[in-house]
Amino acid sequence: GEAIAKKQENDSIVATGIYKNGKPYNGTFIIENGKDRHELIRIVDFKKNGLQKVFSYNIDNVLETYTCVNDVLNGETIFYDSGEVIGKLEYKNGLPYEGKLVEAERTKIYKKGAIAEEIFYRNKYERTDENNILKSKHYTNGKLSKIDDRSFTLAGKVQDSYEGIYKDEKPYSG
């Protein structure tokens, strides 16, 4: 049957969809997708199609939007923090292709379908602050080629960061 979701504050409709055999069949639906994560999804014939929205408790506080075609990520995913865009990543056939995948304490950068860089942060706040970077991994053709690490210091050789070079994804020098 039909399901309708409304905002409590102003009684406005945010989702209307048809369930078939207990599953979302056609329309828009709000689903829970983990702790403090909900989605406003668009379904056609049981499959996600079009723009999908991820939010915590307030539907107006969007965390992420992504596009699906027949249940497969295809198109641009945009990541938000307090209403500001903090990253964009294009997917092709369900795989990251170009852009920045932003997670709580890590960012992955993809170029032409291969991972190019992975940045780890001390905490998820102040991700744009250079001093918040704990470690950076650099990739060439999708293979680990270098690590810049700020997570430790060596007695007698104190530096801001330490560089490790990899060859065939194995430690080579540094």
Residue pairs with C-beta under 8 A, 6 or more apart in sequence:
1 18
1 19
2 16
2 17
2 18
2 19
3 15
3 16
3 17
3 18
3 19
3 27
3 29
4 13
4 15
4 16
5 13
5 14
5 15
5 16
5 29
5 30
6 12
6 13
6 14
7 14
7 59
14 28
14 30
14 40
14 59
15 27
15 28
15 29
15 30
15 40
16 27
16 28
17 24
17 25
17 26
17 27
17 28
17 29
17 43
18 25
18 26
18 27
19 25
20 46
23 46
24 31
24 41
24 43
24 46
25 43
25 45
25 46
26 43
26 44
26 45
27 42
27 43
28 40
28 41
28 42
28 43
29 40
29 41
29 43
30 38
30 39
30 40
30 41
30 59
31 38
31 39
31 41
32 38
33 39
33 54
36 56
36 57
37 54
37 55
37 56
37 63
38 54
38 55
38 56
38 57
38 59
39 52
39 53
39 54
39 55
40 52
40 53
40 55
40 59
41 48
41 52
42 48
42 49
42 50
42 51
42 52
43 49
44 50
47 68
47 70
47 71
48 68
48 71
49 68
49 69
49 70
49 71
50 67
50 68
51 65
51 66
51 67
52 65
52 66
52 67
52 68
53 59
53 62
53 64
53 65
54 62
54 63
54 64
54 65
54 66
55 61
55 62
55 63
56 63
61 83
62 80
62 83
63 79
63 80
63 81
64 77
64 78
64 79
64 80
65 77
65 78
65 80
66 73
66 75
66 76
66 77
66 78
66 91
67 73
67 74
67 75
67 76
67 77
67 91
68 74
68 75
69 75
72 93
72 94
73 91
73 94
73 95
74 91
74 92
74 93
74 94
75 90
75 91
76 88
76 89
76 90
76 91
76 99
77 88
77 89
77 90
77 91
77 99
77 101
78 85
78 87
78 88
79 85
79 86
79 87
79 88
79 89
79 100
79 101
79 102
80 86
86 102
86 127
87 99
87 100
87 101
87 102
87 107
88 99
88 100
89 96
89 97
89 98
89 99
89 100
89 101
89 110
90 96
90 97
90 98
90 99
91 97
92 113
95 113
96 108
96 110
96 113
96 115
97 110
97 112
97 113
98 110
98 111
98 112
98 113
99 109
99 110
100 107
100 108
100 109
100 110
101 107
101 108
101 109
101 110
102 127
104 124
105 120
105 121
105 122
105 123
105 124
106 118
106 119
106 120
106 121
107 118
107 119
107 121
107 127
108 115
108 117
108 118
108 119
109 115
109 116
109 117
109 118
109 119
110 116
114 139
114 141
114 142
115 139
115 142
116 138
116 139
117 136
117 137
117 138
117 139
118 136
118 137
118 139
119 133
119 135
119 136
119 137
120 133
120 134
120 135
120 136
120 137
121 127
121 132
121 133
121 134
122 132
122 133
122 134
123 132
125 132
126 132
133 150
134 149
134 150
134 151
135 147
135 148
135 149
135 150
135 151
136 147
136 148
137 144
137 146
137 147
138 144
138 145
138 146
138 147
138 148
139 145
143 166
143 168
143 169
144 166
144 169
145 165
145 166
146 163
146 164
146 165
146 166
147 163
147 164
147 166
147 174
148 161
148 162
148 163
149 161
149 162
149 163
149 164
150 160
150 161
150 162
152 162
153 159
154 162
162 174
163 174
164 171
164 173
164 174
165 171
165 172
165 173
165 174
166 172
